[in-house]
Amino acid sequence: MKQQSDLKYHNRMKVYRQICDCGPISRAQLAKLTGLSATSMTRMIAGLTELGMVRESAQRSLSSDAHGMGRPSVMLETCADKAYSLNVDLEASCLRAALMDLAHHFVVYRELSIAPKGDSFSDVALKIQAVFLEMLQQARIAKEEIKCCGLTLGAHVDVAGERIIASSQFRWYEEDAAKELGELLQMPVIVENDCKAALYGERFLLAAKEEPLNHLAYLELGTDGVGGAVIVDGRLLRGSRNAAGEIGHITVLPEGEICNCGRRGCFETVLTEKFILKRAQAINAGCQTIDDVMDAMRREDARIVPLMEELGDYIAIAINDISCAYNPEMVILNGPVIQKNATSLSYVRRHLANRLMKSVQPHLIVDVARMGANASLYGIGCLATEKIIAGLLRG
């Protein structure tokens, strides 16, 4: 009985995915793409329609045969407004939130300045609840239509996606985040590390553009931390404690500065916005913010250029370490230093030409995150939406 139920779910998912990717699309086209018989397809569409997942589109095909002589076919599309997810990305001084529909589109987006370092997780959970209620009013969506919440932050999260094991950024340890926030919002909650969420979303975008890659890595140079994530053979690499990809705490300078983790010379001591700004201020007192550093770089300030060359080299070293460890086809870079100045990438690529071990990956692609500062928010939204879709398709 379970096998029959699993097969039904598998076929529903296959048909639903094809409608998502190719819709509006006819039943005949779906049958051809999925390999299901016309009878099975009729049954599948009836079931998906009954679940409210699929509907007939206002669009019609020009004809039902190759000669343009047949009756126009009824086209099918997914119901993006069947359900929504609430998604939250927590950063050092910013809370980003969005309601996402089943087509992975942000319906409502909010960004708030916060100072969570002195707040408990309970304090921040109450802020999430408040912004959620405001967003519902703005979107005119009933609370019952929000089926899941996705929460992402810079933290070590358990494999189940429920507990925050440790976040030095927020000074939270062993927080039962999914349970506490779920009880407050009255919905299921999934918790994910920000870099893993971002990489999941970036891969989703690549797949949507028919550029699917099964071996990807992500490197984020944040304000206070450096994070990473890896996809191997199409799956997020998690490790025994869901901490795979933590390149920020690989030692690059054994006698370097003390990191937030208490050890010396981690990548976080040379690649975070905080340390870059500290170095820049020692060279040029006019650099009060990271924007000032980027502006000096664009102007090719002779005092700042050597710093940026050094930064480009450290990033190239990190990329080579990732390449040797995980052998990805592409490494995606993100963070203020990368997003705020396109010139940064040219420094990285120049140094990578000398640092990359080409026998491991001679054709490595290095690119910038498509979603920029919203990469983690979009990624956790994709994860939450996939959870909702799976639940709905199981009936």
Secondary structure, 3 states (H helix, E strand, C coil): CHHHHHHHHHHHHHHHHHHHHHCCEEHHHHHHHHCCCHHHHHHHHHHHHHCCCEEEEEEECCCCCCCCCCCCCEEEEECHHHCEEEEEEECCCEEEEEEEECCCCEEEEEEEECCHHHCCHHHHHHHHHHHHHHHHHHHCCCHHHEEEEEEEECCEECCCCCCEEEECCCCEEEECHHHHHHHHHCCCEEEEEHHHHHHHHHHHHHHHCCCCCCCEEEEEECCCCEEEEEEECCEECCCCCCCCCCHHHCECCCCCCECCCCCECECHHHHCHHHHHHHHHHHCCCCCCHHHHHHHHHCCCCCCHHHHHHHHHHHHHHHHHHHHHHCCCEEEEECHHHHCCCHHHHHHHHHHHHHCCCCCCCCCEEEECCCHHHHHHHHHHHHHHHHHHHHHHCC
